Amino acid sequence: MGKTSTALTVLHDDRIKRRFGESRRFIRCDQFPASLPNFLRRLSTAIGAGVENPQDLTSLRSFLSSREIFIVLDNAESILDPRGMDAEELYAVVEELSQFDNICLCVTSRISVIPPACESLEIQTLSLEAARDAFYCICKRNERSEPVDGILEQLDFHPLSITLLATVGYHNKWSTDQLAEEWGKWGTGVLHTQHNKSLAATVELSLASPMFQELGSDARELLGVVAFFPQGVDENNLDWLFPTLHNSKSVLDTFCNLSLTYKSGGFVTMLAPLRDYLHPKDPMSSQLLCATKDRYLSLLSVPVNPGKPGFEEARWIVSEDVNVEHLLDVFASADAGSGDIWNACDGFVWHLVWHKPRLVVLGPKIENLPDNHPYKPQSLLLISMLLNSVGNYVESKRLLDHTLKLWREWGDEIRVAQTLTLLSDANKKLDLHEEGISQAKEASEVYERFCPSSGRGQPLLLLAQAYRGSNQLDAAQEAATQALDHSSGEGDQFQAANCHMLLGDISHSKGESKTAIDHFQTALGIGFRINSSDLQFWGHYALARMFVNVDRFSDACTLVEKSKSHAANNAYSLGRAMDLHAHILYGLGRSGEAKSEALRAAETFEKLGATWDLERCRVLLQFIEE
């Protein structure tokens, strides 16, 4: 990624010229057969030693020692590949060259096998500004274009790809709109200049090396799997992901040595242009990728509920969510009739609800399924729950209305009741309390009719919340107490904690502060006992909000900071905490800090579509401005 360009820039730098004068030599190691005699002959010619067929460095030593010399060995992987011809002897000669005090040796190589005396420098990707400069310098345009910025970002600001893209655009006299159109059609396939320079040729050169070829027939397919996943593959997961490949770690280490991949944050990954070129064009045809898909699907089939077995283990989704989302998106398109895929999509969304609430690309895909698709209503239901968990109540209600219609048409009473409970919650949060009360009552009646001994806690809790929203505190307290009795009797600790949270809120509204604190602390205790970061967050948040209402801002500040520590993987919860923190800072007279915190909260809510919270945040910002 720009090794030769960097070496040439150094070779012709004014300081290098002043120091080494005419004793600067550039040797392309891929232009002669990789053998010791060929290398020594080329070296002798390059430095002007006049020795025709040197057998080793001895006959060149006096000349090499006579002056300061700057030598570039470009594309040195062709002579340093440990699996190549004369590899050991060639390595020894290059190592000896690196030990001459008067020689400055610069080696560019795709592989990391270089003499230890050489300092290894990683060439980084470019900044956006540097990438723009490089592109427009080659393309010879003065105007700046957003589409070009987007392509540069998709190329991971990879120098070689940017050079090729600009060169292709220049040769073909494409406008920036034409360039964007061609990129949209062909991706990295467009990176092929009229002089047969291309990203494909560069990558294939690495794949043709003896070091890669020795890895065997599975190497290319494994490389394709790494390329398929946006995050790459987890280094700690290799034995589980690839149980049939007994040397997967060793193979992946070789990929890194060949500069095809790199390690980042515990993952073996690669730059976007290489991913685009190397990923399987037909995912269904890659046996290894399909086997990897099945491994992920087996994990997603495990039920996930707080306080129940498997909940802690499901936190793996926090680090792998981008990979899993891409996997499901691709295979749901390739095999839309697969029940396994849609069940896995449901499992993935459910994992996110509990461990990393965020928006997903699967939402529109699910909504676009025909209404008679057997998995649509359940998948819509789960997407609506995910939207609810990020504060996007308007969209959540819209999907739930559609889901309810489908379940009623299908005559599934229990599913109707389940959807009604979620609709009641969404309507309560949208201040549509009467509608929420009606839906919670209907759901409760269905559960009482079909499930008299279980499942009644949730609709009663949501009925209590709807009563609380319409300020019917006594009715809310009665329903919440009944919900607590049912939840405790059914062993649902998470729901019992939510009942305590609501009872605490009701008690606080009635002016019963001590009772409110007792309920909040009970909920917190359950949260710590079942290791629910969600309950730990809302427990601290509720206590902080209560102290804000009685102007105990310092105590509230301590509690809201604690709540933030439990919201690391939940952008919406963190936004709520920042919003509350802004109110606290405003109350403490620290308007500048309050504005900064409120702006961050508003940005979070806007990204998530949490319109109700965003509007409230904007009201606070207006107060601060005034």
N, C-alpha and C positions, 0 to 999 in steps of 0.2 A: 504493500500500500504506500508507494512513493519512495521506496528504498533507493532506487537508482537516481531519481530526481534529487533526493536529499544529498546523496554522495556527490553528484555533479555540482550541486550548489556549493558544497564544501570545497571541492577540488578547484573551483574557479573563484573562490572568495578572495578578496584583495589581501587579507592577512596571510592566507595560505600562499598566495603568489609571492608576497614579499619574502616570506620565510624560505620557501622551497624553490622559487624561481622556475627554471625549466625542468627541475627534477620531480615532476609530478606525472604519475603514470596511471592509466586506467585500463584494466584488463577484464574483458568480458569472458568469464569462465565457461559460459554456455556456447561459445563459438568454436570450441575445439573438443575432440574426444576426451573423455575424462580418464586420463592415464597420467602417471608420473612423468614419463618422457615428454609428453605433449605439454604439460604444464611448465616444466623446467625450460623447455625450448621457448615457449611464449614469454615466460618471465625474462629470459636472457635477452630476447629481442626487444622487449618493452623497455628495459632499463639501459639498453645499449651496451651490454657487456661484451658482445662480439663472440661469445662461446656458442658454437653451432649445436652441439648435442650434449649438453651437460648431463651427467649421470646423477648428480646430487648437488646440494648447495655449495660444496667445497670449492668447486671451480669458479663459483660466482661470488664467494665470500669477500675477496679483496675488493671487488668493485662495489658490492653492497655496503661495505664498511667505509667507503672513501668519502661519502658526502651524506647530507640529510636528504632523504627521499620520501616522498608521499606516494604510497601505492594503494589504489583501490582495486580490490578483487570483487567484481560485480557478479551477482547471481552465483555466488560461490557454493550454493547447494549442489550444483552439478559435480563438484569435486570433493565436497565434504560429506556427502551422503554416506553414512557408515555401511550401507549395503552395496555401494557402487564399486567399480573396478579400482584397484590400487588404493582403496579407501584409507587403510592404515598408514601407508607411506605418504600419501598426499596430505593427510591430517598432520603428520609429523613435520613435513616441510613447511606448511603454513604456520604451525606452532613455532618452529624455529624462526621464521620470518618475524613473528610477533615479538620475539625476544631481542632483536637488534635494537640497541639504544638509539641509533640514528635514523631508524625507519619508523615512520608513522603509517601503520597499516590500517586501512579501512575496509571492512568486509561487509558486503550486503548479501543476505541469504534468507531464503524462505524457511530454513530449518535452524533450530537453536543450537546445533552442534558446532560450536566454535571454540578455539583455543582459550584456556582460562585466563591468559594474559590480556585478552581483549575485553574491554568493558562493553557489556551488552546494553544497547539503548533501544527502548520500545518506541516506535513511531506511532504517535497518537492520532486519532481521527481529528478532523479540523473543527474549529468553532464555526458557527453559522456565518459570521462575518468573513472569516478566511475562506470558507467554502464559496461564498458569493464572489469574493474577489477573484478566486481561481477560475470560477465558471465564466464570469463576464470578461475576464482578461483574455481567455481563449476564444470565447464566443464573439468577442468584439462588439458588445452591446453596452449602452450606457443606462438604459432603463432597468428598473428593478421590477420583479414580477412575483406575486404571491404564489402562483402555480410552481414556479421554479424553486422557491423556498421550500414548498411542500415536497418536491421531488428530492431536493438535497437532503431533507430530513429523512425521507424514506430510504435514502442511500446511506444512512448513518454517518453522513459527512465523510465518507470513505474517499481519500484523495484520488486513487486510481479510477474509481467509478465516475467521479466528478469530472476528471480530465477526459475520460472517454465520452461521457455525455456531452460535454461542451464541444469536443472535437466533432462528434457526429452532427450536432446542431449546426456548427459552423460550416462543415462540408456540404450539408444538404440545404443550407440557407433557410432553415426552419425558423418561423416566428416562435415566440415562447408558447403561444397557444397550440401550434402544431407539435412542438416538442412535448407538451403535456399530453396531447392526444396520442402520440406515438408511445409515450411511456405507459399510458393507461392501457394500451392494447398489448404491448409486448413486454413490459417490465424490463428486467435486465437483458432481455434479448435484443434491445435496441443499442446496447453498448458494444457496437462493432464498427470500427472505423474502416474507411476505404483502403487503408494500408494493412488490413488484416490484424489489427490490434484489437483485442476484445477481453472482456472479463472472463469469458468462457475459456479462451486460450490460456490465460494465466492460471485459472483453477485447474484445468486439465493437465497443465505442466506439473503441478504438485501431485495430482493423482497418478501421473505416469512415473513418478520417482520410484526407485528401488525400495525405499523405505516404506512407501504406501503399498506397493505391489506385494511386498512380503507379508502384509497383514492378512491376506487371503480374500476369499470371495465374499465374506460377510461384511467387509469393511465399508464398501460403497453403500450398502443398504443401511448400515448403522449410521454412517455420515448423513444419509438422507433423513433418518429419524431425528437426529440432532437438529438438522436444518428445518424440519417440519415444525418443531415447537418454538414459539417466539422467545421463550426463556431458555431454551436448550434443555439439557437433562441434569437432574440433581445428582451431584457426585456421590452423595450418601445413599442413593436409591438404585444404584446400578444393578446389584444382584437381584433386587426385586423386579426391576423393569425388564431386565434381559436375562432371565434365568437360564436360557439355552446358550448364552455366550459366556464361556468360562473365563475369557480374558478381556472382558469389556473395558476394565479400567486401564489395562495396558494399551489397548487399541486407542482409547480416547486420549491417553497421554501422548501417543504418537501423533494424533490429529493436532494436538497443541504444538508439538515439536515442529510440525510441518506448516504452522501458521494458518491452518484451516479453521481452527477453533481457538478459543481462549477461555480462561476461567474467570468468573465474575460472580461474587456473592454466593459461592457454593454450587454454582451451575457451570456446566461446560456448554458454551454457547458460541455463536458466530455472528459476524456482521450481517446486516440485512441484505446487502447485495449477494453475498454467498448463500444465504438462506434461500433467497428467491431462485437462484440458479440450481441449487442442489436438492431442494425438497422434492419428494415424489410427485410427479405430475398427475398420477392416478393413485390416490391414497389407498384405494381398495386393492390395488395390485401388489402393494408392499406387505409381504407376510409379516415382517418384523414390526412394522407400524401397526398392523391390525392386531398383532399379539400384544403390543404395548397398550393399544386402545382397550383391549379386554382387561388388562391389569387395572387400568384406571376405573373402568366400569364396575369391577368387583368392589373397589373401595367405595364408590358412590352408591352402591346398593345397600350399604350399612345404615340402618335407621339412626337418626341423629336427634336427640332431645336432651336438654340440660338435666343433669342429675341421673341420667340413664347410662348404662354401659355403652362405650363407643364414642361418647361425646368428646372426651379429651383427645382421643386419637384422631377425630375428624378435623382437628386444627391444622392438619397438613394442608388443607385447602388454602390457608392464608398465604403460603409461599408458592403454591402451584396453580392459583386460580386462573392466571392468564393462559397457561398451557392447556388446562382442562377446557376452558371456554373455547379456545381455538379448535381443539380436538373435536368437541361436540358440534360446533358450528359447521365444520367441514363434513363430518360424517352424517350429520342430520340432513345436509344437502345431498350427499351422495347416496344415502339410503333412507329416504323419508318414511318408508313403511316399517322400519325396524322398531319393534317394541322395546328392545334393549336400549336403543339410543334415547328414546323419549323418556323411558324410566330413569336413565342416567342423567338426562337434562333436569328432570324433577329433583333427583338427588343432589345435583350440583347446586341448583337454586336454593334448595333447603339448607345445604352446607353454608352457602353465602348468607342466608338470613340470620343464621346463628353466629357465624364466625367472621364474616367480612361483608356486610351489606353494601352493595353498590349496583349501579346500572349495568345491564348485560346486553350484548348484541343478540342474544337468543330471543329477547322479548318480541321484536317485530316478526321474527321467523315463526314463532309460535302463534302470534295473532293472525298471521296470513294463512295458517292452515285452514282447510275447509271445515265448516262447522260440524260435519259428520265424521271428522277424523276422531278415532277412538281415544286419542290421548289429549285432545285439545282442551276440554274443560278443566281437567286436573292440572295441566301445565299452565293454563291461564291463571288458575287459582294461585299457584305458587309464585308466578311472576307478580301478581297483584300484592302478595304478601311481601315480596322483596321491595316493591315500590313503596309500600306502607312503611317498611323499616327504614327507608331513607327519607321519609317525610313527604313523599310525592303522593298526597292523598287524593288529589283530583284524578290522576291517572289510575291509581289503585281502585277507586270507586268505579271508574268507567269500565275497567276490565272485569270487576266483580259483577256489575250489572249484566254484562254479556255472559259471564259464567253462570250466573243465577238463571238466566233465560235458558241456557243449554241444559242445565240439570233439571229444570222444571219440565222441559220438553222430553227429557229422557226418563222422567218419573223416578228419579233417585232422591228419596226424601231425606236420607241422612246427609247426602252431599248438599242438598238444598239448605239444610240446617247449618252445615259447616260454613257455607258461603254467606248465609244470613248473619252469622256471628261476625265474620270479617267485615261485611258491609256495615254492620252496626258500629264497629270500631272506626271505620273510615268516616262515616257520617258524623259520629261524635266529634272527631278531630276537625271536621269541616263546619262545626257548629250547627249541623242539621239534626238536632237532638230528638225531635219528635219522630222523625223517620228512623233514627237509630234505636229508640225505645221500642217502636213497633216491630222492627226486625229482630231485636234481641228477644222479645216476648214470643214471637213466632218460632224462633229457633229453640227456645226453651221448651215450648209445648211439643215440638217434634221429638226432641231428645227424651222428654218425659214419656211420650207415647211409645217410642221405639227402643229407648235405652233407659229404662227406669232406674237402673242401679249404677249407671256410670255416664260420664261425659256431660253432666249437667253443670259442672263448675264454671266452664268457660262462658256459656250464654248468660248465666247469672251474673258473672263478673262484668260482662259487657253491658248488660242491662243496668247494673249499678253505675258503671261509668257514664252511660247515657243519662241516667237520672242526675248524676253529679254535674254533668255538663249543663243541664237545664236548671241547676241550682235546687233540685228537689233532694235536699240533704238527708232527710229522714228515710225516704224511700231508697236512696242510694245506700245508706248505711245498712238497712235491713237486707237488701239484695246482696251487698258485699259480704255481710256476715254469713248468709246462707251459702254463698259461693265458697267462702273460706272453709265452712264445714264440709262441703262436698269435696273440695280439693284435698283437704287433709285426709278425709276418709278414703279417697282414691289414691293417696300416696304421691300426689303431684306437687312436689315441693316448690317447683318453679311457679306454678299457678298460685299456690298458697302465698308465696312471697309477694306476688302481684296484688293479691287481695289485701295483704297488710299495707302495701304501698298506697292503695286506694283508700283504705280505712284511715291511714295516717293523713292523707290529703283532706278527707272529709272532716276528721277531728280538728285539723288546723283551721279549716273554714268555720268551724263552730266555736273557735276560740279555746279549744282544749289542747294547749301546746304540749303538755307532758304526755298525754295519751298519744298525740301525733308522733312525738319523738320515739316513744316505745314501739309503735308500729313500724316506723322507718328503720329503727335499729334491728328489729326482728327480721325484717326483710333483708337487711344487710348481712345479718348473721347467716341466713339461709344461703345468700349469694356466695359468701366465703366458704360455707360448708360444701356446696355442690360445685364450687369453683366456676361460678357464672360471672363473667366480666360484665355482662349486660345488667344483672341485678346490682353488682357492686357499683357500676356507674350510676344507675338511676337512684340507688339508695343515697349516695353522697350528694347527687344532684338535688334530690328532694329536700334533704336537710339544708343544703346551701340556699335553696330558694325560700325555704321557710324563714331562715335567718335574715334574708334580704327584706322580707316583708315586715320584719320588726326592727329594721335598721341596724342589725348586728353585722355590719359589712366585713369586719376583720375575720370573724368566725366563718362567714360565708365564703370569703376569699380562700381560706385554708381548705374548706370542703370542696370547692369547685376545682381547685388544683388536684385534689385527690381523685375527683371524678374524671378529670382529663387523663390521668394515668391508666384508667380502665377503658379508654376509648381509642386505643392505638389503631385498631383495625376497623373502626366504624366511623366513617367520615361524618355521618349525620349526627351521631352522639357528640362527636368532637365539636361540630358546629353549634349544637345546643349549649355545650359547656362554654364555648367562646362567647356566645351571645349573653349567657348569664353572667360570665366574668366581666363583659363590657358594662352591664347594668351595675355590677358591684363597684367597678372602678369609677364609673360615673357618680355613684353614691358617695365614694370616697373623695370626690373632687379631682380625680386624675383624668381629665377629659381627653388629653392627647392619647394616653394609653387605651382609654375606653373606645375612642374612635378607631384606633388601629385594630383592636380585637373585634369590634363590630364589623369592620370592613372585611376581615378574614372570614367571619361567620357568614356574612352576606354572600361572599364569593362562593363559599361551600354550598349554601342553600340554592343558589342560582344554578350551579352545576348539576345538582341532584333533582332540580325541579320541585323543591320544597317551598311552594309559593306562600303558604300560610306563614311559615317561619321567616321567609324572606321579607314579607310585608311588615311583620312585627319588628324585624331588625332595622328596616329602613326608617320606621317611626323613631326608634332610638337614635339613629344617626342624625335625623332631623333635629331632635332635641339637643344633641351635642353641638350641632352646627349653630343653632340659635343661641 
